[in-house]
């Protein structure tokens, strides 16, 4: 997960504005790269991003993938999403 971790950390830097200017586009780009490389937390946060943008089916797909990779937060959020309909 070397590349995945690096992309995830870059996404966090762009999200927080640590050492770089905050940049949502670059944050998402690095989350996507990390997720493609198998980073479960990146996949979870992409799901959150999709949910906030009203892309509920895409969000659920990200969370399911993250859950199968062992991301516990994804399991919990899936339970809430399906409970609320």
C-alpha positions, 0 to 999 in steps of 0.5 A: 500500500505504499502508493496508496498511503502516499496518495491518502496522505496527500489527500489529507494535506489538501483537505486540511491545508497543511503545507499546501493550499486547501484544494478540494479537486486535488484532495479528491484526485488523491483519494481516488488514486489511493482507493484504486490502489486499495486504501479502504479509508480513502474509499470510505471518504469517497463514499462520504463525498458522493453522499454529500453530493447526492450520489447515493448509489455511488456512495453505497458502492464505495462503502461496500468496497471499503467494508469488504476491505475491513473499514469498520466505519463503512459498515456502520454507515451502510447500516445507517444508510439502509436503516434510513432508506 
